[in-house]
């Protein structure tokens, strides 16, 4: 399984970005919980910002509700998870990672935002978002 993020960049506050996470190697009809995390510096705790499960339910962290939107394109050849971010703030500056758990219950149980309590077997390498004031 491979997850490849893209779409990060440097933007001014108030702008918007759409991050993508291309998925390959995961059985198409298999259940999952996928999430976006962000990390402000190496070694800091990863914050779960949004998740999407195989029933197409969405979940959001309290700090990003209303500004972040998660979705998934289930194209057979290359499913892709997206994160649309609007009204960007300097505090959104971070490395953004996507992750995949084979357990849909990681999303529905509410533990999706806690990587230590979930079963994320696969992670991407991240895409950097930098927001200037």
C-alpha angles and dihedrals in degrees: 000000000000129000118192121186125202141160101073123132147131116298138163122253112276093033129112139232138186117214121200132203114193115205125208134170097025115120107258101228096038120117119249149164114222125186145179119229131182132207123194096201138001110281095017121121116277113239118214109226105171142353139196127196136202090262085060093247118149131216130189139194114243093242094060104036111131095019104056126061125187125200141156134220108212096202106160096227097048120003111203132199116210135199117196113198121191134180090026117207130199088248089063088070106121146107108277120213133185122213137188130212122186089217114087087193090070086072101037094046092058095241093107092104094056110072091188091060097039135071104243101162095172133048135177124227094250140241122243122236117191120184121192124202 
